[in-house]
Amino acid sequence: MITVLLATYNGEKYISEQLDSLINQTYTDFRIAISDDGSTDKTPEILNEYQKKYPDKIEILGGEKSGSAKNNFMKLLLHCNGGYVMFCDQDDYWQSGKIEKTYKKMLESEKQFKGMPILIHTDICVADSNLNIISNSFFDFQRISPDFNKLNNVLVQNNVTGCTVMINEALLLELKKNPPKEFAMHDWWLNLVATLKGKVGYITEPTMLYRQHGDNEVGAKKATGIEFIVNKYKSRNKTRQNYLDAFSQAKSLLDIYGETMTEDQKSTVKAFISLESGSKLKKVKTIRKYDFRKNTLLRTIGQYISI
């Protein structure tokens, strides 16, 4: 069984389209677990309508507000009892073969890496608010390579988009056994744990439309040109906070898995955490020694400036 986790908050504008795209999947052996985080619009009413229409397909969780998308997804994740798990944002649109194609790749990976925790993710189409295509490849649009998947890469920059992810039961159980105290985003944490304890695979074919409407909690911005540089400069305080969140996340990783890490893994994580303090020269040397570079030269240069 596959469980699709859907976290919602004030999503009345797009949630019906997203739910319809889930219901119309070519692979049908799945259920949808939904957690609404205290919406004040019509989202709860829409969810209840769909739950009444598809009672065997949709479960709506209760409970207290989590306060953020990442915490809402973690709440959903910890609710799962087993099987395969996928993650779904409220404002996107899944192509009809998304579950089927991702599941097929997962089964191939499980056959190759028997018994291991596995994460599969895919490329996506970037679209505007009306689902008109902006780019046929998020990987190209963001200049993010799924091949930057070693621990030193993933500590610095997440290259997995949560709404494309499927994890297997082995990874689910690992995540439930060791929930983090601090994590930057849920998909980044999944990526880190899968990289450390198992395998990460990907599909280069886009499987969904990633809707950009101005209110995205995490959105897609073209990672080239002067505009990208200017925006990065304007948001330098946010960039610095992102690094602080990444350091806290790495500390959680070390706290949980330090005793089971290899010496190389432990050294890499500790070196990344050390970038939080010290002289600029020392930081530059550490970045170069452990190859803590990002997906593009422009981002890496920015990293030297920001850290």
C-alpha positions as CSV (number, residue, x, y, z in Angstrom):
1,M,0.0,0.0,0.0
2,I,1.1,3.5,-0.8
3,T,0.1,6.4,1.4
4,V,0.1,10.0,0.0
5,L,0.7,12.6,2.7
6,L,-1.0,15.9,2.0
7,A,-0.4,18.9,4.2
8,T,-2.8,21.8,3.8
9,Y,-3.2,25.4,5.0
10,N,-5.5,28.0,3.5
11,G,-5.3,26.2,0.2
12,E,-8.9,26.6,-1.0
13,K,-7.9,28.1,-4.4
14,Y,-6.0,25.0,-5.7
15,I,-6.8,22.1,-3.4
16,S,-9.7,20.7,-5.5
17,E,-7.5,20.5,-8.6
18,Q,-4.8,18.8,-6.7
19,L,-7.2,16.2,-5.1
20,D,-8.7,15.5,-8.5
21,S,-5.2,14.8,-10.0
22,L,-4.6,12.4,-7.1
23,I,-8.0,10.6,-7.6
24,N,-7.3,10.2,-11.3
25,Q,-3.9,8.4,-11.0
26,T,-3.4,5.3,-13.2
27,Y,-2.1,3.4,-10.2
28,T,-5.0,3.1,-7.7
29,D,-3.8,1.1,-4.7
30,F,-3.1,4.1,-2.5
31,R,-4.7,6.2,0.2
32,I,-4.5,9.9,1.0
33,A,-3.7,11.0,4.6
34,I,-4.4,14.8,5.1
35,S,-3.5,17.1,7.9
36,D,-4.9,20.6,7.8
37,D,-2.9,23.1,9.9
38,G,-5.7,25.3,11.1
39,S,-7.0,26.8,7.8
40,T,-9.3,29.8,8.1
41,D,-10.6,29.7,4.6
42,K,-12.8,27.0,3.0
43,T,-10.1,24.3,2.8
44,P,-11.5,22.2,5.7
45,E,-15.0,22.2,4.0
46,I,-13.5,21.1,0.7
47,L,-11.5,18.4,2.3
48,N,-14.6,17.1,4.1
49,E,-16.5,17.0,0.9
50,Y,-13.9,14.9,-0.8
51,Q,-13.6,12.6,2.3
52,K,-17.4,12.0,2.1
53,K,-17.1,11.3,-1.6
54,Y,-14.1,9.0,-1.3
55,P,-14.3,7.6,2.3
56,D,-12.1,4.6,1.5
57,K,-9.5,6.7,-0.1
58,I,-9.1,9.8,2.1
59,E,-8.3,10.1,5.8
60,I,-8.3,13.4,7.6
61,L,-6.1,13.7,10.7
62,G,-7.1,15.8,13.7
63,G,-4.9,17.2,16.4
64,E,-3.2,20.4,17.3
65,K,-1.7,22.9,14.8
66,S,2.0,22.2,13.9
67,G,2.8,25.8,12.8
68,S,4.6,25.1,9.6
69,A,4.6,22.9,6.5
70,K,7.6,21.0,7.6
71,N,6.2,20.1,11.0
72,N,2.8,19.3,9.4
73,F,4.5,16.8,7.1
74,M,6.5,15.3,9.9
75,K,3.3,14.9,11.9
76,L,1.8,13.0,8.9
77,L,4.9,10.9,8.5
78,L,5.0,9.8,12.1
79,H,1.3,8.8,11.7
80,C,2.2,6.2,9.0
81,N,2.4,2.6,10.1
82,G,4.1,1.1,7.1
83,G,4.3,0.6,3.4
84,Y,5.4,3.2,0.8
85,V,5.0,6.9,1.4
86,M,4.7,9.9,-0.9
87,F,4.5,13.6,-0.2
88,C,2.0,16.0,-1.7
89,D,1.7,19.8,-1.7
90,Q,-1.7,21.4,-1.8
91,D,-1.2,23.7,-4.8
92,D,0.4,21.5,-7.4
93,Y,-1.0,19.1,-10.0
94,W,0.1,15.5,-10.4
95,Q,0.3,14.0,-13.9
96,S,-1.8,10.8,-14.1
97,G,1.2,8.4,-14.2
98,K,3.1,10.0,-11.3
99,I,2.5,7.3,-8.7
100,E,2.9,4.4,-11.2
101,K,6.2,5.6,-12.6
102,T,7.7,6.4,-9.2
103,Y,6.6,3.1,-7.7
104,K,8.1,1.3,-10.7
105,K,11.5,3.0,-10.1
106,M,11.2,2.2,-6.4
107,L,10.7,-1.5,-7.0
108,E,13.7,-1.6,-9.4
109,S,15.8,0.1,-6.7
110,E,14.6,-2.2,-4.0
111,K,15.5,-5.2,-6.2
112,Q,19.0,-3.8,-6.6
113,F,19.5,-2.7,-3.0
114,K,17.6,-5.3,-1.0
115,G,16.5,-4.3,2.5
116,M,18.0,-0.8,2.3
117,P,16.2,2.5,3.1
118,I,15.4,4.1,-0.3
119,L,14.2,7.5,-1.5
120,I,13.1,8.1,-5.1
121,H,12.4,11.6,-6.4
122,T,11.7,13.0,-9.9
123,D,12.0,16.1,-12.0
124,I,9.0,18.4,-12.4
125,C,7.5,21.0,-14.7
126,V,7.5,24.5,-13.3
127,A,4.1,26.2,-14.1
128,D,2.4,29.5,-13.4
129,S,-0.7,29.9,-11.3
130,N,-2.9,28.7,-14.2
131,L,-0.7,25.6,-14.9
132,N,0.9,27.1,-18.0
133,I,4.4,25.6,-18.3
134,I,7.3,27.9,-17.5
135,S,10.0,25.2,-17.7
136,N,9.8,21.5,-18.5
137,S,12.6,20.7,-16.1
138,F,12.9,22.0,-12.5
139,F,16.5,20.5,-12.5
140,D,17.4,22.8,-15.4
141,F,15.4,25.8,-14.2
142,Q,17.0,25.7,-10.8
143,R,20.4,24.4,-12.0
144,I,20.2,21.6,-9.6
145,S,21.7,18.3,-10.4
146,P,20.3,15.1,-8.8
147,D,23.8,13.6,-9.2
148,F,25.1,16.0,-6.4
149,N,24.0,13.3,-4.0
150,K,27.0,12.6,-1.7
151,L,26.8,13.5,2.0
152,N,29.1,16.5,1.6
153,N,26.8,17.8,-1.2
154,V,23.5,17.2,0.6
155,L,24.7,18.8,3.9
156,V,25.2,22.1,1.9
157,Q,22.2,22.0,-0.5
158,N,19.1,19.9,-0.8
159,N,18.5,18.7,-4.3
160,V,15.3,16.7,-3.6
161,T,11.9,18.4,-4.0
162,G,9.5,16.9,-1.3
163,C,6.4,16.8,-3.5
164,T,8.2,14.3,-5.9
165,V,9.4,11.9,-3.2
166,M,8.5,8.3,-2.5
167,I,10.2,6.5,0.4
168,N,10.1,2.8,1.2
169,E,9.1,1.1,4.5
170,A,12.7,0.7,5.5
171,L,13.3,4.4,5.3
172,L,9.9,5.2,6.9
173,L,10.8,3.0,10.0
174,E,14.2,4.6,10.2
175,L,12.7,8.1,10.2
176,K,10.0,7.2,12.8
177,K,12.6,5.6,15.0
178,N,14.8,8.7,15.0
179,P,12.8,11.9,14.6
180,P,15.0,15.0,14.5
181,K,14.8,17.8,17.1
182,E,15.9,20.3,14.5
183,F,15.6,20.1,10.7
184,A,15.6,22.8,8.0
185,M,12.8,21.2,5.8
186,H,11.3,17.8,5.9
187,D,12.5,16.8,2.4
188,W,16.0,17.9,3.2
189,W,16.0,15.7,6.3
190,L,14.6,12.7,4.3
191,N,17.4,13.3,1.8
192,L,20.1,13.4,4.4
193,V,18.9,10.2,6.2
194,A,18.5,8.3,2.9
195,T,22.0,9.4,1.8
196,L,23.5,8.4,5.1
197,K,21.7,5.2,5.7
198,G,20.5,4.0,2.3
199,K,20.2,5.0,-1.3
200,V,18.7,7.9,-3.3
201,G,17.4,7.3,-6.8
202,Y,15.7,9.6,-9.3
203,I,13.7,9.9,-12.5
204,T,14.7,12.6,-15.0
205,E,11.2,12.7,-16.4
206,P,8.8,15.3,-14.9
207,T,5.8,13.7,-13.1
208,M,3.9,16.8,-12.0
209,L,3.3,20.5,-12.4
210,Y,4.9,22.6,-9.7
211,R,2.6,25.6,-9.5
212,Q,4.2,29.0,-8.8
213,H,1.7,31.6,-7.5
214,G,3.6,34.0,-5.3
215,D,2.5,32.5,-2.0
216,N,4.6,29.3,-2.2
217,E,6.3,28.5,1.1
218,V,9.3,27.2,-1.0
219,G,9.2,28.2,-4.6
220,A,11.2,27.9,-7.8
221,K,13.3,30.9,-9.0
222,K,15.4,30.8,-12.1
223,A,19.0,30.3,-10.9
224,T,20.8,32.3,-13.6
225,G,21.5,35.9,-14.6
226,I,21.8,39.3,-12.9
227,E,18.3,39.0,-11.3
228,F,19.3,35.9,-9.4
229,I,22.4,37.7,-8.0
230,V,20.4,40.8,-7.1
231,N,17.7,38.7,-5.3
232,K,20.3,36.8,-3.4
233,Y,21.9,40.0,-2.2
234,K,18.6,41.5,-1.1
235,S,17.7,38.3,0.8
236,R,21.2,37.9,2.4
237,N,19.7,37.8,5.9
238,K,17.4,35.0,4.9
239,T,20.3,33.2,3.3
240,R,22.3,33.5,6.5
241,Q,19.4,32.1,8.4
242,N,19.2,29.2,5.9
243,Y,22.8,28.3,6.7
244,L,22.1,28.5,10.5
245,D,19.2,26.1,9.9
246,A,21.4,23.8,8.0
247,F,24.0,23.8,10.8
248,S,21.3,22.9,13.3
249,Q,20.1,20.2,11.1
250,A,23.6,18.7,10.8
251,K,23.9,18.8,14.6
252,S,20.7,16.7,14.8
253,L,22.1,14.3,12.3
254,L,25.3,13.9,14.3
255,D,23.4,13.6,17.6
256,I,21.2,10.8,16.2
257,Y,23.6,8.9,14.0
258,G,27.0,9.9,15.2
259,E,27.7,6.5,16.9
260,T,26.9,4.6,13.7
261,M,28.6,6.9,11.2
262,T,31.8,5.9,9.5
263,E,34.8,8.0,10.5
264,D,34.7,9.7,7.1
265,Q,31.0,10.5,7.5
266,K,31.5,11.8,11.0
267,S,34.4,14.0,10.0
268,T,32.4,15.4,7.1
269,V,29.4,16.3,9.3
270,K,31.6,17.9,12.0
271,A,33.5,19.9,9.4
272,F,30.3,21.3,8.0
273,I,29.1,22.3,11.5
274,S,32.4,24.0,12.1
275,L,31.5,26.5,9.3
276,E,29.2,28.2,11.8
277,S,32.1,29.9,13.5
278,G,35.8,30.7,12.9
279,S,37.7,33.0,10.6
280,K,36.7,33.4,7.0
281,L,40.0,31.9,5.9
282,K,39.4,28.8,8.0
283,K,35.9,28.4,6.5
284,V,37.2,28.7,3.0
285,K,39.8,26.1,3.6
286,T,37.2,23.7,5.1
287,I,34.9,24.2,2.2
288,R,37.7,23.4,-0.2
289,K,39.0,20.4,1.7
290,Y,35.6,18.7,2.1
291,D,34.2,20.0,-1.3
292,F,31.2,21.6,0.3
293,R,30.3,23.2,-2.9
294,K,26.8,23.8,-4.3
295,N,25.3,22.8,-7.6
296,T,26.6,25.9,-9.6
297,L,29.6,28.1,-9.5
298,L,27.4,31.1,-8.9
299,R,25.9,29.5,-5.8
300,T,29.3,28.3,-4.5
301,I,30.7,31.9,-4.9
302,G,27.7,33.1,-2.9
303,Q,28.4,30.5,-0.3
304,Y,32.0,31.8,0.2
305,I,30.5,35.3,0.7
306,S,27.6,34.3,3.0
307,I,29.2,31.9,5.4
